[in-house]
Amino acid sequence: MNAAGKPQSMRKPAGTGERSEYLIDGFRVSFLHQADWNCACREFIGAGTCRHTREAVGMREAQAIIRRRKHPRPGTVR
């Protein structure tokens, strides 16, 4: 656990606004790269997708939208 009380592996990488791991319903969901996700639940092991990964995808997309609103690229119109 770190000072904030979160497990070390659940922290976002230093200096980035993106998370690579999420804890959803007690299952660790990891974003590997591009659109590749991993979860330890039975549904994911059997089908390659699960409700945990779908929820994490939605969370990651929402974070990206918030980040774009907060820090628009130079030259873009709001």
mmJSON file of the N, C-alpha and C atoms, coordinates in Angstrom:
{"data_MODEL":{"atom_site":{
"group_PDB":["ATOM","ATOM","ATOM","ATOM","ATOM","ATOM","ATOM","ATOM","ATOM","ATOM","ATOM","ATOM","ATOM","ATOM","ATOM","ATOM","ATOM","ATOM","ATOM","ATOM","ATOM","ATOM","ATOM","ATOM","ATOM","ATOM","ATOM","ATOM","ATOM","ATOM","ATOM","ATOM","ATOM","ATOM","ATOM","ATOM","ATOM","ATOM","ATOM","ATOM","ATOM","ATOM","ATOM","ATOM","ATOM","ATOM","ATOM","ATOM","ATOM","ATOM","ATOM","ATOM","ATOM","ATOM","ATOM","ATOM","ATOM","ATOM","ATOM","ATOM","ATOM","ATOM","ATOM","ATOM","ATOM","ATOM","ATOM","ATOM","ATOM","ATOM","ATOM","ATOM","ATOM","ATOM","ATOM","ATOM","ATOM","ATOM","ATOM","ATOM","ATOM","ATOM","ATOM","ATOM","ATOM","ATOM","ATOM","ATOM","ATOM","ATOM","ATOM","ATOM","ATOM","ATOM","ATOM","ATOM","ATOM","ATOM","ATOM","ATOM","ATOM","ATOM","ATOM","ATOM","ATOM","ATOM","ATOM","ATOM","ATOM","ATOM","ATOM","ATOM","ATOM","ATOM","ATOM","ATOM","ATOM","ATOM","ATOM","ATOM","ATOM","ATOM","ATOM","ATOM","ATOM","ATOM","ATOM","ATOM","ATOM","ATOM","ATOM","ATOM","ATOM","ATOM","ATOM","ATOM","ATOM","ATOM","ATOM","ATOM","ATOM","ATOM","ATOM","ATOM","ATOM","ATOM","ATOM","ATOM","ATOM","ATOM","ATOM","ATOM","ATOM","ATOM","ATOM","ATOM","ATOM","ATOM","ATOM","ATOM","ATOM","ATOM","ATOM","ATOM","ATOM","ATOM","ATOM","ATOM","ATOM","ATOM","ATOM","ATOM","ATOM","ATOM","ATOM","ATOM","ATOM","ATOM","ATOM","ATOM","ATOM","ATOM","ATOM","ATOM","ATOM","ATOM","ATOM","ATOM","ATOM","ATOM","ATOM","ATOM","ATOM","ATOM","ATOM","ATOM","ATOM","ATOM","ATOM","ATOM","ATOM","ATOM","ATOM","ATOM","ATOM","ATOM","ATOM","ATOM","ATOM","ATOM","ATOM","ATOM","ATOM","ATOM","ATOM","ATOM","ATOM","ATOM","ATOM","ATOM","ATOM","ATOM","ATOM","ATOM","ATOM","ATOM","ATOM","ATOM","ATOM","ATOM","ATOM","ATOM","ATOM","ATOM"],
"id":[1,2,3,4,5,6,7,8,9,10,11,12,13,14,15,16,17,18,19,20,21,22,23,24,25,26,27,28,29,30,31,32,33,34,35,36,37,38,39,40,41,42,43,44,45,46,47,48,49,50,51,52,53,54,55,56,57,58,59,60,61,62,63,64,65,66,67,68,69,70,71,72,73,74,75,76,77,78,79,80,81,82,83,84,85,86,87,88,89,90,91,92,93,94,95,96,97,98,99,100,101,102,103,104,105,106,107,108,109,110,111,112,113,114,115,116,117,118,119,120,121,122,123,124,125,126,127,128,129,130,131,132,133,134,135,136,137,138,139,140,141,142,143,144,145,146,147,148,149,150,151,152,153,154,155,156,157,158,159,160,161,162,163,164,165,166,167,168,169,170,171,172,173,174,175,176,177,178,179,180,181,182,183,184,185,186,187,188,189,190,191,192,193,194,195,196,197,198,199,200,201,202,203,204,205,206,207,208,209,210,211,212,213,214,215,216,217,218,219,220,221,222,223,224,225,226,227,228,229,230,231,232,233,234],
"type_symbol":["N","C","C","N","C","C","N","C","C","N","C","C","N","C","C","N","C","C","N","C","C","N","C","C","N","C","C","N","C","C","N","C","C","N","C","C","N","C","C","N","C","C","N","C","C","N","C","C","N","C","C","N","C","C","N","C","C","N","C","C","N","C","C","N","C","C","N","C","C","N","C","C","N","C","C","N","C","C","N","C","C","N","C","C","N","C","C","N","C","C","N","C","C","N","C","C","N","C","C","N","C","C","N","C","C","N","C","C","N","C","C","N","C","C","N","C","C","N","C","C","N","C","C","N","C","C","N","C","C","N","C","C","N","C","C","N","C","C","N","C","C","N","C","C","N","C","C","N","C","C","N","C","C","N","C","C","N","C","C","N","C","C","N","C","C","N","C","C","N","C","C","N","C","C","N","C","C","N","C","C","N","C","C","N","C","C","N","C","C","N","C","C","N","C","C","N","C","C","N","C","C","N","C","C","N","C","C","N","C","C","N","C","C","N","C","C","N","C","C","N","C","C","N","C","C","N","C","C","N","C","C","N","C","C"],
"label_atom_id":["N","CA","C","N","CA","C","N","CA","C","N","CA","C","N","CA","C","N","CA","C","N","CA","C","N","CA","C","N","CA","C","N","CA","C","N","CA","C","N","CA","C","N","CA","C","N","CA","C","N","CA","C","N","CA","C","N","CA","C","N","CA","C","N","CA","C","N","CA","C","N","CA","C","N","CA","C","N","CA","C","N","CA","C","N","CA","C","N","CA","C","N","CA","C","N","CA","C","N","CA","C","N","CA","C","N","CA","C","N","CA","C","N","CA","C","N","CA","C","N","CA","C","N","CA","C","N","CA","C","N","CA","C","N","CA","C","N","CA","C","N","CA","C","N","CA","C","N","CA","C","N","CA","C","N","CA","C","N","CA","C","N","CA","C","N","CA","C","N","CA","C","N","CA","C","N","CA","C","N","CA","C","N","CA","C","N","CA","C","N","CA","C","N","CA","C","N","CA","C","N","CA","C","N","CA","C","N","CA","C","N","CA","C","N","CA","C","N","CA","C","N","CA","C","N","CA","C","N","CA","C","N","CA","C","N","CA","C","N","CA","C","N","CA","C","N","CA","C","N","CA","C","N","CA","C","N","CA","C","N","CA","C","N","CA","C","N","CA","C","N","CA","C"],
"label_alt_id":[null,null,null,null,null,null,null,null,null,null,null,null,null,null,null,null,null,null,null,null,null,null,null,null,null,null,null,null,null,null,null,null,null,null,null,null,null,null,null,null,null,null,null,null,null,null,null,null,null,null,null,null,null,null,null,null,null,null,null,null,null,null,null,null,null,null,null,null,null,null,null,null,null,null,null,null,null,null,null,null,null,null,null,null,null,null,null,null,null,null,null,null,null,null,null,null,null,null,null,null,null,null,null,null,null,null,null,null,null,null,null,null,null,null,null,null,null,null,null,null,null,null,null,null,null,null,null,null,null,null,null,null,null,null,null,null,null,null,null,null,null,null,null,null,null,null,null,null,null,null,null,null,null,null,null,null,null,null,null,null,null,null,null,null,null,null,null,null,null,null,null,null,null,null,null,null,null,null,null,null,null,null,null,null,null,null,null,null,null,null,null,null,null,null,null,null,null,null,null,null,null,null,null,null,null,null,null,null,null,null,null,null,null,null,null,null,null,null,null,null,null,null,null,null,null,null,null,null,null,null,null,null,null,null],
"label_comp_id":["MET","MET","MET","ASN","ASN","ASN","ALA","ALA","ALA","ALA","ALA","ALA","GLY","GLY","GLY","LYS","LYS","LYS","PRO","PRO","PRO","GLN","GLN","GLN","SER","SER","SER","MET","MET","MET","ARG","ARG","ARG","LYS","LYS","LYS","PRO","PRO","PRO","ALA","ALA","ALA","GLY","GLY","GLY","THR","THR","THR","GLY","GLY","GLY","GLU","GLU","GLU","ARG","ARG","ARG","SER","SER","SER","GLU","GLU","GLU","TYR","TYR","TYR","LEU","LEU","LEU","ILE","ILE","ILE","ASP","ASP","ASP","GLY","GLY","GLY","PHE","PHE","PHE","ARG","ARG","ARG","VAL","VAL","VAL","SER","SER","SER","PHE","PHE","PHE","LEU","LEU","LEU","HIS","HIS","HIS","GLN","GLN","GLN","ALA","ALA","ALA","ASP","ASP","ASP","TRP","TRP","TRP","ASN","ASN","ASN","CYS","CYS","CYS","ALA","ALA","ALA","CYS","CYS","CYS","ARG","ARG","ARG","GLU","GLU","GLU","PHE","PHE","PHE","ILE","ILE","ILE","GLY","GLY","GLY","ALA","ALA","ALA","GLY","GLY","GLY","THR","THR","THR","CYS","CYS","CYS","ARG","ARG","ARG","HIS","HIS","HIS","THR","THR","THR","ARG","ARG","ARG","GLU","GLU","GLU","ALA","ALA","ALA","VAL","VAL","VAL","GLY","GLY","GLY","MET","MET","MET","ARG","ARG","ARG","GLU","GLU","GLU","ALA","ALA","ALA","GLN","GLN","GLN","ALA","ALA","ALA","ILE","ILE","ILE","ILE","ILE","ILE","ARG","ARG","ARG","ARG","ARG","ARG","ARG","ARG","ARG","LYS","LYS","LYS","HIS","HIS","HIS","PRO","PRO","PRO","ARG","ARG","ARG","PRO","PRO","PRO","GLY","GLY","GLY","THR","THR","THR","VAL","VAL","VAL","ARG","ARG","ARG"],
"label_asym_id":["A","A","A","A","A","A","A","A","A","A","A","A","A","A","A","A","A","A","A","A","A","A","A","A","A","A","A","A","A","A","A","A","A","A","A","A","A","A","A","A","A","A","A","A","A","A","A","A","A","A","A","A","A","A","A","A","A","A","A","A","A","A","A","A","A","A","A","A","A","A","A","A","A","A","A","A","A","A","A","A","A","A","A","A","A","A","A","A","A","A","A","A","A","A","A","A","A","A","A","A","A","A","A","A","A","A","A","A","A","A","A","A","A","A","A","A","A","A","A","A","A","A","A","A","A","A","A","A","A","A","A","A","A","A","A","A","A","A","A","A","A","A","A","A","A","A","A","A","A","A","A","A","A","A","A","A","A","A","A","A","A","A","A","A","A","A","A","A","A","A","A","A","A","A","A","A","A","A","A","A","A","A","A","A","A","A","A","A","A","A","A","A","A","A","A","A","A","A","A","A","A","A","A","A","A","A","A","A","A","A","A","A","A","A","A","A","A","A","A","A","A","A","A","A","A","A","A","A","A","A","A","A","A","A"],
"label_entity_id":["1","1","1","1","1","1","1","1","1","1","1","1","1","1","1","1","1","1","1","1","1","1","1","1","1","1","1","1","1","1","1","1","1","1","1","1","1","1","1","1","1","1","1","1","1","1","1","1","1","1","1","1","1","1","1","1","1","1","1","1","1","1","1","1","1","1","1","1","1","1","1","1","1","1","1","1","1","1","1","1","1","1","1","1","1","1","1","1","1","1","1","1","1","1","1","1","1","1","1","1","1","1","1","1","1","1","1","1","1","1","1","1","1","1","1","1","1","1","1","1","1","1","1","1","1","1","1","1","1","1","1","1","1","1","1","1","1","1","1","1","1","1","1","1","1","1","1","1","1","1","1","1","1","1","1","1","1","1","1","1","1","1","1","1","1","1","1","1","1","1","1","1","1","1","1","1","1","1","1","1","1","1","1","1","1","1","1","1","1","1","1","1","1","1","1","1","1","1","1","1","1","1","1","1","1","1","1","1","1","1","1","1","1","1","1","1","1","1","1","1","1","1","1","1","1","1","1","1","1","1","1","1","1","1"],
"label_seq_id":[1,1,1,2,2,2,3,3,3,4,4,4,5,5,5,6,6,6,7,7,7,8,8,8,9,9,9,10,10,10,11,11,11,12,12,12,13,13,13,14,14,14,15,15,15,16,16,16,17,17,17,18,18,18,19,19,19,20,20,20,21,21,21,22,22,22,23,23,23,24,24,24,25,25,25,26,26,26,27,27,27,28,28,28,29,29,29,30,30,30,31,31,31,32,32,32,33,33,33,34,34,34,35,35,35,36,36,36,37,37,37,38,38,38,39,39,39,40,40,40,41,41,41,42,42,42,43,43,43,44,44,44,45,45,45,46,46,46,47,47,47,48,48,48,49,49,49,50,50,50,51,51,51,52,52,52,53,53,53,54,54,54,55,55,55,56,56,56,57,57,57,58,58,58,59,59,59,60,60,60,61,61,61,62,62,62,63,63,63,64,64,64,65,65,65,66,66,66,67,67,67,68,68,68,69,69,69,70,70,70,71,71,71,72,72,72,73,73,73,74,74,74,75,75,75,76,76,76,77,77,77,78,78,78],
"pdbx_PDB_ins_code":[null,null,null,null,null,null,null,null,null,null,null,null,null,null,null,null,null,null,null,null,null,null,null,null,null,null,null,null,null,null,null,null,null,null,null,null,null,null,null,null,null,null,null,null,null,null,null,null,null,null,null,null,null,null,null,null,null,null,null,null,null,null,null,null,null,null,null,null,null,null,null,null,null,null,null,null,null,null,null,null,null,null,null,null,null,null,null,null,null,null,null,null,null,null,null,null,null,null,null,null,null,null,null,null,null,null,null,null,null,null,null,null,null,null,null,null,null,null,null,null,null,null,null,null,null,null,null,null,null,null,null,null,null,null,null,null,null,null,null,null,null,null,null,null,null,null,null,null,null,null,null,null,null,null,null,null,null,null,null,null,null,null,null,null,null,null,null,null,null,null,null,null,null,null,null,null,null,null,null,null,null,null,null,null,null,null,null,null,null,null,null,null,null,null,null,null,null,null,null,null,null,null,null,null,null,null,null,null,null,null,null,null,null,null,null,null,null,null,null,null,null,null,null,null,null,null,null,null,null,null,null,null,null,null],
"Cartn_x":[0.838,0.0,0.887,0.418,1.153,0.545,1.006,0.548,-0.94,-1.481,-2.903,-3.774,-3.15,-3.903,-4.275,-3.698,-3.978,-2.855,-3.187,-2.116,-1.175,0.102,1.095,0.758,0.297,0.06,-1.159,-2.002,-3.2,-2.971,-1.78,-1.497,-1.317,-1.578,-1.301,0.191,0.767,2.188,2.51,3.646,4.046,4.132,3.557,3.659,2.63,1.731,0.704,-0.66,-1.637,-2.994,-3.78,-3.115,-3.796,-3.515,-4.519,-4.35,-4.217,-3.496,-3.377,-4.046,-4.423,-5.098,-6.288,-7.351,-8.574,-8.985,-9.629,-10.154,-11.672,-12.314,-13.758,-14.358,-15.243,-15.898,-14.879,-13.75,-12.724,-11.816,-12.048,-11.201,-10.271,-9.013,-8.035,-8.135,-8.439,-8.554,-7.375,-6.612,-5.411,-5.554,-5.173,-5.07,-3.65,-3.494,-2.16,-1.636,-2.325,-1.963,-3.09,-3.186,-4.21,-5.587,-6.112,-7.43,-7.336,-6.183,-5.944,-6.108,-7.055,-7.367,-7.177,-7.059,-6.922,-7.693,-8.397,-9.133,-8.98,-9.057,-8.857,-10.162,-11.306,-12.576,-12.802,-13.71,-14.003,-14.572,-15.434,-16.051,-14.982,-13.987,-12.931,-12.079,-11.751,-10.916,-11.614,-12.943,-13.682,-13.988,-14.226,-14.7,-13.77,-12.797,-11.894,-12.429,-13.616,-14.201,-15.116,-15.433,-16.31,-16.861,-17.805,-18.403,-17.389,-16.37,-15.343,-14.505,-14.127,-13.33,-14.176,-15.467,-16.334,-16.478,-16.604,-16.7,-15.401,-14.262,-12.968,-12.763,-13.213,-13.119,-13.908,-15.112,-15.929,-15.282,-14.686,-14.003,-12.825,-12.059,-10.883,-11.304,-12.381,-12.873,-13.368,-14.077,-14.554,-13.384,-12.332,-11.144,-10.497,-10.48,-9.893,-10.712,-12.029,-12.895,-12.675,-12.623,-12.382,-11.029,-10.014,-8.669,-8.644,-9.363,-9.406,-10.127,-11.174,-11.893,-11.047,-10.3,-9.485,-8.245,-7.643,-6.395,-6.532,-7.274,-7.427,-6.094,-5.984,-4.765,-4.69,-3.493,-3.356,-3.932,-4.685,-5.235,-6.606,-7.131,-8.45,-9.499,-10.671,-11.774,-12.635,-13.023,-13.893,-15.313],
"Cartn_y":[-1.178,0.0,1.247,2.247,3.499,4.444,5.677,6.649,6.952,6.811,7.085,5.879,4.776,3.585,2.701,2.957,2.15,1.137,-0.048,-0.995,-0.381,-0.653,-0.063,-0.299,-1.486,-1.785,-1.074,-0.488,0.18,1.671,2.146,3.559,3.805,5.038,5.392,5.667,5.44,5.705,7.167,7.406,8.769,9.65,10.846,11.807,11.641,10.668,10.506,10.642,10.961,11.057,9.793,8.747,7.523,6.407,5.597,4.418,3.207,2.219,0.995,-0.175,0.001,-1.058,-0.495,-1.278,-0.898,-2.057,-1.77,-2.792,-2.673,-3.651,-3.618,-4.888,-4.718,-5.848,-6.856,-6.375,-7.25,-7.912,-7.664,-8.243,-7.176,-7.523,-6.606,-6.669,-5.533,-5.414,-4.571,-5.095,-4.414,-4.006,-2.762,-2.284,-2.568,-3.389,-3.778,-2.809,-2.679,-1.721,-1.651,-0.542,-0.278,-0.693,-1.82,-2.269,-3.619,-3.942,-5.238,-5.128,-5.881,-5.867,-7.254,-7.335,-8.611,-8.556,-9.642,-9.761,-11.196,-11.392,-12.718,-13.471,-12.928,-13.6,-14.759,-15.655,-16.828,-16.441,-15.439,-15.015,-14.58,-13.807,-13.342,-14.508,-15.406,-16.559,-17.403,-17.53,-18.333,-17.627,-16.316,-15.622,-14.527,-14.118,-13.053,-11.662,-11.575,-10.301,-10.553,-9.508,-9.652,-8.29,-8.285,-7.005,-6.113,-6.701,-5.909,-5.125,-5.787,-5.087,-4.032,-4.331,-3.33,-2.102,-2.321,-1.183,-0.382,-1.079,-0.393,0.396,-0.153,0.564,1.859,1.797,2.997,4.017,3.548,4.453,5.131,4.351,4.905,5.935,5.642,6.572,7.867,7.746,8.939,9.782,9.137,9.862,10.607,9.991,10.645,11.866,11.765,12.899,14.048,13.727,14.754,15.413,14.619,15.147,16.094,15.723,16.587,17.891,17.85,19.076,19.965,19.343,20.082,20.678,19.932,20.353,20.196,21.108,20.976,21.18,20.552,20.705,22.118,22.671,24.015,24.078,25.135,25.327,24.7,23.982,23.39,24.351,24.293,25.156,24.387,25.041,24.405,24.521],
"Cartn_z":[0.0,0.0,0.0,-0.713,-0.723,0.313,0.334,1.323,1.188,-0.014,-0.238,0.106,0.516,0.878,-0.296,-1.47,-2.65,-2.842,-3.343,-3.655,-4.68,-4.559,-5.453,-6.921,-7.276,-8.673,-9.236,-8.399,-8.876,-9.12,-8.844,-9.081,-10.565,-10.984,-12.372,-12.498,-13.671,-13.86,-13.569,-12.965,-12.598,-13.833,-13.732,-14.812,-15.918,-15.796,-16.82,-16.182,-16.997,-16.508,-16.794,-17.239,-17.619,-16.636,-16.416,-15.574,-16.478,-16.019,-16.798,-16.094,-14.827,-14.093,-13.336,-13.298,-12.617,-11.717,-10.607,-9.724,-9.777,-10.403,-10.605,-10.023,-9.062,-8.384,-7.854,-7.404,-6.834,-7.864,-9.145,-10.191,-10.743,-10.886,-11.461,-12.977,-13.575,-15.029,-15.497,-16.438,-16.916,-18.375,-18.663,-20.037,-20.476,-21.509,-21.946,-23.012,-24.118,-25.171,-26.178,-26.891,-27.903,-27.397,-27.807,-27.357,-26.658,-26.135,-25.505,-23.996,-23.43,-22.01,-21.43,-20.109,-19.426,-18.114,-17.785,-16.523,-16.033,-14.735,-14.157,-13.909,-14.315,-14.041,-15.02,-14.649,-15.491,-16.851,-16.87,-18.123,-19.134,-18.674,-19.573,-20.05,-19.145,-19.516,-20.584,-20.479,-21.445,-22.752,-22.697,-23.894,-24.412,-23.625,-24.057,-23.802,-23.206,-22.81,-21.616,-20.884,-19.724,-19.344,-18.417,-18.018,-17.317,-16.689,-16.014,-17.025,-18.124,-19.137,-19.835,-20.074,-20.713,-19.823,-18.515,-17.597,-17.575,-17.57,-17.571,-18.859,-19.994,-21.273,-21.187,-20.632,-20.477,-19.56,-18.465,-17.538,-18.223,-18.976,-19.662,-20.711,-21.442,-22.449,-21.8,-20.678,-19.967,-19.475,-18.987,-18.532,-19.701,-20.877,-22.057,-22.46,-22.395,-22.733,-21.762,-20.475,-19.453,-19.674,-19.971,-20.189,-21.387,-22.475,-23.664,-23.364,-22.552,-22.187,-21.296,-20.41,-19.444,-20.103,-21.019,-21.671,-23.176,-23.843,-25.294,-26.008,-27.134,-27.94,-28.478,-28.6,-29.163,-30.57,-30.857,-32.18,-32.383,-31.372,-31.529,-30.976,-31.569,-31.152,-30.167,-29.105,-28.1,-28.481],
"occupancy":[1.0,1.0,1.0,1.0,1.0,1.0,1.0,1.0,1.0,1.0,1.0,1.0,1.0,1.0,1.0,1.0,1.0,1.0,1.0,1.0,1.0,1.0,1.0,1.0,1.0,1.0,1.0,1.0,1.0,1.0,1.0,1.0,1.0,1.0,1.0,1.0,1.0,1.0,1.0,1.0,1.0,1.0,1.0,1.0,1.0,1.0,1.0,1.0,1.0,1.0,1.0,1.0,1.0,1.0,1.0,1.0,1.0,1.0,1.0,1.0,1.0,1.0,1.0,1.0,1.0,1.0,1.0,1.0,1.0,1.0,1.0,1.0,1.0,1.0,1.0,1.0,1.0,1.0,1.0,1.0,1.0,1.0,1.0,1.0,1.0,1.0,1.0,1.0,1.0,1.0,1.0,1.0,1.0,1.0,1.0,1.0,1.0,1.0,1.0,1.0,1.0,1.0,1.0,1.0,1.0,1.0,1.0,1.0,1.0,1.0,1.0,1.0,1.0,1.0,1.0,1.0,1.0,1.0,1.0,1.0,1.0,1.0,1.0,1.0,1.0,1.0,1.0,1.0,1.0,1.0,1.0,1.0,1.0,1.0,1.0,1.0,1.0,1.0,1.0,1.0,1.0,1.0,1.0,1.0,1.0,1.0,1.0,1.0,1.0,1.0,1.0,1.0,1.0,1.0,1.0,1.0,1.0,1.0,1.0,1.0,1.0,1.0,1.0,1.0,1.0,1.0,1.0,1.0,1.0,1.0,1.0,1.0,1.0,1.0,1.0,1.0,1.0,1.0,1.0,1.0,1.0,1.0,1.0,1.0,1.0,1.0,1.0,1.0,1.0,1.0,1.0,1.0,1.0,1.0,1.0,1.0,1.0,1.0,1.0,1.0,1.0,1.0,1.0,1.0,1.0,1.0,1.0,1.0,1.0,1.0,1.0,1.0,1.0,1.0,1.0,1.0,1.0,1.0,1.0,1.0,1.0,1.0,1.0,1.0,1.0,1.0,1.0,1.0,1.0,1.0,1.0,1.0,1.0,1.0],
"B_iso_or_equiv":[0.0,0.0,0.0,0.0,0.0,0.0,0.0,0.0,0.0,0.0,0.0,0.0,0.0,0.0,0.0,0.0,0.0,0.0,0.0,0.0,0.0,0.0,0.0,0.0,0.0,0.0,0.0,0.0,0.0,0.0,0.0,0.0,0.0,0.0,0.0,0.0,0.0,0.0,0.0,0.0,0.0,0.0,0.0,0.0,0.0,0.0,0.0,0.0,0.0,0.0,0.0,0.0,0.0,0.0,0.0,0.0,0.0,0.0,0.0,0.0,0.0,0.0,0.0,0.0,0.0,0.0,0.0,0.0,0.0,0.0,0.0,0.0,0.0,0.0,0.0,0.0,0.0,0.0,0.0,0.0,0.0,0.0,0.0,0.0,0.0,0.0,0.0,0.0,0.0,0.0,0.0,0.0,0.0,0.0,0.0,0.0,0.0,0.0,0.0,0.0,0.0,0.0,0.0,0.0,0.0,0.0,0.0,0.0,0.0,0.0,0.0,0.0,0.0,0.0,0.0,0.0,0.0,0.0,0.0,0.0,0.0,0.0,0.0,0.0,0.0,0.0,0.0,0.0,0.0,0.0,0.0,0.0,0.0,0.0,0.0,0.0,0.0,0.0,0.0,0.0,0.0,0.0,0.0,0.0,0.0,0.0,0.0,0.0,0.0,0.0,0.0,0.0,0.0,0.0,0.0,0.0,0.0,0.0,0.0,0.0,0.0,0.0,0.0,0.0,0.0,0.0,0.0,0.0,0.0,0.0,0.0,0.0,0.0,0.0,0.0,0.0,0.0,0.0,0.0,0.0,0.0,0.0,0.0,0.0,0.0,0.0,0.0,0.0,0.0,0.0,0.0,0.0,0.0,0.0,0.0,0.0,0.0,0.0,0.0,0.0,0.0,0.0,0.0,0.0,0.0,0.0,0.0,0.0,0.0,0.0,0.0,0.0,0.0,0.0,0.0,0.0,0.0,0.0,0.0,0.0,0.0,0.0,0.0,0.0,0.0,0.0,0.0,0.0,0.0,0.0,0.0,0.0,0.0,0.0],
"pdbx_formal_charge":[null,null,null,null,null,null,null,null,null,null,null,null,null,null,null,null,null,null,null,null,null,null,null,null,null,null,null,null,null,null,null,null,null,null,null,null,null,null,null,null,null,null,null,null,null,null,null,null,null,null,null,null,null,null,null,null,null,null,null,null,null,null,null,null,null,null,null,null,null,null,null,null,null,null,null,null,null,null,null,null,null,null,null,null,null,null,null,null,null,null,null,null,null,null,null,null,null,null,null,null,null,null,null,null,null,null,null,null,null,null,null,null,null,null,null,null,null,null,null,null,null,null,null,null,null,null,null,null,null,null,null,null,null,null,null,null,null,null,null,null,null,null,null,null,null,null,null,null,null,null,null,null,null,null,null,null,null,null,null,null,null,null,null,null,null,null,null,null,null,null,null,null,null,null,null,null,null,null,null,null,null,null,null,null,null,null,null,null,null,null,null,null,null,null,null,null,null,null,null,null,null,null,null,null,null,null,null,null,null,null,null,null,null,null,null,null,null,null,null,null,null,null,null,null,null,null,null,null,null,null,null,null,null,null],
"auth_seq_id":[1,1,1,2,2,2,3,3,3,4,4,4,5,5,5,6,6,6,7,7,7,8,8,8,9,9,9,10,10,10,11,11,11,12,12,12,13,13,13,14,14,14,15,15,15,16,16,16,17,17,17,18,18,18,19,19,19,20,20,20,21,21,21,22,22,22,23,23,23,24,24,24,25,25,25,26,26,26,27,27,27,28,28,28,29,29,29,30,30,30,31,31,31,32,32,32,33,33,33,34,34,34,35,35,35,36,36,36,37,37,37,38,38,38,39,39,39,40,40,40,41,41,41,42,42,42,43,43,43,44,44,44,45,45,45,46,46,46,47,47,47,48,48,48,49,49,49,50,50,50,51,51,51,52,52,52,53,53,53,54,54,54,55,55,55,56,56,56,57,57,57,58,58,58,59,59,59,60,60,60,61,61,61,62,62,62,63,63,63,64,64,64,65,65,65,66,66,66,67,67,67,68,68,68,69,69,69,70,70,70,71,71,71,72,72,72,73,73,73,74,74,74,75,75,75,76,76,76,77,77,77,78,78,78],
"auth_comp_id":["MET","MET","MET","ASN","ASN","ASN","ALA","ALA","ALA","ALA","ALA","ALA","GLY","GLY","GLY","LYS","LYS","LYS","PRO","PRO","PRO","GLN","GLN","GLN","SER","SER","SER","MET","MET","MET","ARG","ARG","ARG","LYS","LYS","LYS","PRO","PRO","PRO","ALA","ALA","ALA","GLY","GLY","GLY","THR","THR","THR","GLY","GLY","GLY","GLU","GLU","GLU","ARG","ARG","ARG","SER","SER","SER","GLU","GLU","GLU","TYR","TYR","TYR","LEU","LEU","LEU","ILE","ILE","ILE","ASP","ASP","ASP","GLY","GLY","GLY","PHE","PHE","PHE","ARG","ARG","ARG","VAL","VAL","VAL","SER","SER","SER","PHE","PHE","PHE","LEU","LEU","LEU","HIS","HIS","HIS","GLN","GLN","GLN","ALA","ALA","ALA","ASP","ASP","ASP","TRP","TRP","TRP","ASN","ASN","ASN","CYS","CYS","CYS","ALA","ALA","ALA","CYS","CYS","CYS","ARG","ARG","ARG","GLU","GLU","GLU","PHE","PHE","PHE","ILE","ILE","ILE","GLY","GLY","GLY","ALA","ALA","ALA","GLY","GLY","GLY","THR","THR","THR","CYS","CYS","CYS","ARG","ARG","ARG","HIS","HIS","HIS","THR","THR","THR","ARG","ARG","ARG","GLU","GLU","GLU","ALA","ALA","ALA","VAL","VAL","VAL","GLY","GLY","GLY","MET","MET","MET","ARG","ARG","ARG","GLU","GLU","GLU","ALA","ALA","ALA","GLN","GLN","GLN","ALA","ALA","ALA","ILE","ILE","ILE","ILE","ILE","ILE","ARG","ARG","ARG","ARG","ARG","ARG","ARG","ARG","ARG","LYS","LYS","LYS","HIS","HIS","HIS","PRO","PRO","PRO","ARG","ARG","ARG","PRO","PRO","PRO","GLY","GLY","GLY","THR","THR","THR","VAL","VAL","VAL","ARG","ARG","ARG"],
"auth_asym_id":["A","A","A","A","A","A","A","A","A","A","A","A","A","A","A","A","A","A","A","A","A","A","A","A","A","A","A","A","A","A","A","A","A","A","A","A","A","A","A","A","A","A","A","A","A","A","A","A","A","A","A","A","A","A","A","A","A","A","A","A","A","A","A","A","A","A","A","A","A","A","A","A","A","A","A","A","A","A","A","A","A","A","A","A","A","A","A","A","A","A","A","A","A","A","A","A","A","A","A","A","A","A","A","A","A","A","A","A","A","A","A","A","A","A","A","A","A","A","A","A","A","A","A","A","A","A","A","A","A","A","A","A","A","A","A","A","A","A","A","A","A","A","A","A","A","A","A","A","A","A","A","A","A","A","A","A","A","A","A","A","A","A","A","A","A","A","A","A","A","A","A","A","A","A","A","A","A","A","A","A","A","A","A","A","A","A","A","A","A","A","A","A","A","A","A","A","A","A","A","A","A","A","A","A","A","A","A","A","A","A","A","A","A","A","A","A","A","A","A","A","A","A","A","A","A","A","A","A","A","A","A","A","A","A"],
"auth_atom_id":["N","CA","C","N","CA","C","N","CA","C","N","CA","C","N","CA","C","N","CA","C","N","CA","C","N","CA","C","N","CA","C","N","CA","C","N","CA","C","N","CA","C","N","CA","C","N","CA","C","N","CA","C","N","CA","C","N","CA","C","N","CA","C","N","CA","C","N","CA","C","N","CA","C","N","CA","C","N","CA","C","N","CA","C","N","CA","C","N","CA","C","N","CA","C","N","CA","C","N","CA","C","N","CA","C","N","CA","C","N","CA","C","N","CA","C","N","CA","C","N","CA","C","N","CA","C","N","CA","C","N","CA","C","N","CA","C","N","CA","C","N","CA","C","N","CA","C","N","CA","C","N","CA","C","N","CA","C","N","CA","C","N","CA","C","N","CA","C","N","CA","C","N","CA","C","N","CA","C","N","CA","C","N","CA","C","N","CA","C","N","CA","C","N","CA","C","N","CA","C","N","CA","C","N","CA","C","N","CA","C","N","CA","C","N","CA","C","N","CA","C","N","CA","C","N","CA","C","N","CA","C","N","CA","C","N","CA","C","N","CA","C","N","CA","C","N","CA","C","N","CA","C","N","CA","C","N","CA","C","N","CA","C","N","CA","C","N","CA","C","N","CA","C"],
"pdbx_PDB_model_num":[1,1,1,1,1,1,1,1,1,1,1,1,1,1,1,1,1,1,1,1,1,1,1,1,1,1,1,1,1,1,1,1,1,1,1,1,1,1,1,1,1,1,1,1,1,1,1,1,1,1,1,1,1,1,1,1,1,1,1,1,1,1,1,1,1,1,1,1,1,1,1,1,1,1,1,1,1,1,1,1,1,1,1,1,1,1,1,1,1,1,1,1,1,1,1,1,1,1,1,1,1,1,1,1,1,1,1,1,1,1,1,1,1,1,1,1,1,1,1,1,1,1,1,1,1,1,1,1,1,1,1,1,1,1,1,1,1,1,1,1,1,1,1,1,1,1,1,1,1,1,1,1,1,1,1,1,1,1,1,1,1,1,1,1,1,1,1,1,1,1,1,1,1,1,1,1,1,1,1,1,1,1,1,1,1,1,1,1,1,1,1,1,1,1,1,1,1,1,1,1,1,1,1,1,1,1,1,1,1,1,1,1,1,1,1,1,1,1,1,1,1,1,1,1,1,1,1,1,1,1,1,1,1,1]
}}}
